[in-house]
Amino acid sequence: MNAGYSMAGTSNAGGGGGAGNNNSNGSPITNIAQDHLIAILLLLPIDSILSFAMACKRFRALVFSDSLWESICRRDWGPKSVDALKSSNLHSQQLPWMRLYKQVSRLESVSCINLTYTVGELVLPRPRASHSLNFVSDCLVLFGGGCEGGRHLDDTWVSYIGKDFQKMLQWQKVNSGIPSGRFGHTCVVMGDCLVLFGGINDHGDRQNDIWVGQVTCQETLDITLSWRPLDVQSVAPAPRGAHAACSIDDRLMLIHGGIGLNGLRLGDTWVLELSENLCYGVWREILTYPSPPARSGHTLTCIGGTRIVLFGGRGLGYEVLNDVWILDMPESCLKWVQIPYELPNIPEGVSLPRVGHSATPILGGRLLIYGGEDSYRHRKDDFWVLDISAIPSINVQPTTLNSRGLLAKMWKRFRAIGYKPNCRSFHRACADPSGRYLYVFGGMIDGLLRPVGSSGLTFDGELFLVELVLQL
């Protein structure tokens, strides 16, 4: 990447001008229309695109044009992220897309800001863990979770954010009792709706029901949220909690694993296809071999709209895992592929195995992994970035994938500056549509020693912001 950007100062090849003045004597590529050239360039990696600029003046102007780099950002980051950036304060600074792409590729730190304060008589959500937290319709939505005494919660809280991501938030409790109380459930964003699945109540009952939540925000910031059950056919996954889920292209929900009946950890993969108006859905199981082993407390994250990344969790033998699996949804023959890597080859990689972490898609088409705990229940406060763009295709042979050069690009530990939150696990995190700002709430943290017979668990009610530090 750095070598490619240095080409901005190189001189034009001597033959370029002649080709531009007389197409009949030049290469046939000079006769291709510009929109067709752009379509071809978007099929190439960044280094090849930058090399194309050395051919002639016309191609140089095209390669360094703002319109091409906006298209490259859409390709590599996803259209939602780019559209959100265009409506943000960042875009109002008139930053060229190439410069922004360059800065995002060089990200190496995050800044944490505490958004919790107790001045006045504000009503705040109760401390909790294994809840759900989502960013939808310019709002944060918090539901359920487990709290002190092993009790479940059934409350729904909403806070309007809009475009002011760093402001102190005012929570509103908008619902209670619907859906029923639970923890270890999943809740994903589908367009401007939420889709909630499963969970465990304080009697140990596993659930496999599905609820759809709709947020309505009036001009006076009077926020309402309505939940309704989703109708599905008789075929459905077994009841479970502590599973993982993600949404795909606002029409599919993928779930994997979790803890089923009698405490058995599961390793199945299911897809829920929803109707256009989210009135009903149809489940189908994805049966592939190999597939990720049974686990709980792991994460599923969709990157680029179609590529699913599974990471970590706790296995059948109660061991804490650090494996990475990828599922490409557009493939006609769906299959899980494990991405092999060796911890000793990654700087500080010994700390990667974890359960109860968060894995959030961020600006740049990458995955930000935060917190969690290891097999000794030591909680973490580190930030890791997993860049799956370093993996060209899941069809590549594993022996080819397992190289030190690839691993150096695949994992990177980010430095955290600013506010220092407690180490935590089983918290929840979500990002704004651009992927530049992340919100983290709750979780279990290390507390004071408890008397004999106490659970020894300390639940947190802190909300903080994690901002990607761009050197603009």
PyMOL commands that set and color helices and strands:
alter all, ss='L'
color gray80, all
select helices_A, chain A and resi 2-9+16-21+23-25+28-31+34-41+46-52+57-63+66-77+79-86+89-92+97-105+148-150+261-263+343-345+349-351+388-390+398-401+404-410
alter helices_A, ss='H'
color red, helices_A
select strands_A, chain A and resi 109-114+132-136+139-143+146-147+151-152+155-160+172-176+186-190+193-200+206-217+223-229+231-232+244-248+252-259+265-274+280-286+295-296+299-303+307-315+320-328+336-339+358-362+366-370+383-386+411-418+424-425+428-431+437-441+444-445+458-459+463-468
alter strands_A, ss='S'
color yellow, strands_A
deselect
rebuild
show_as cartoon
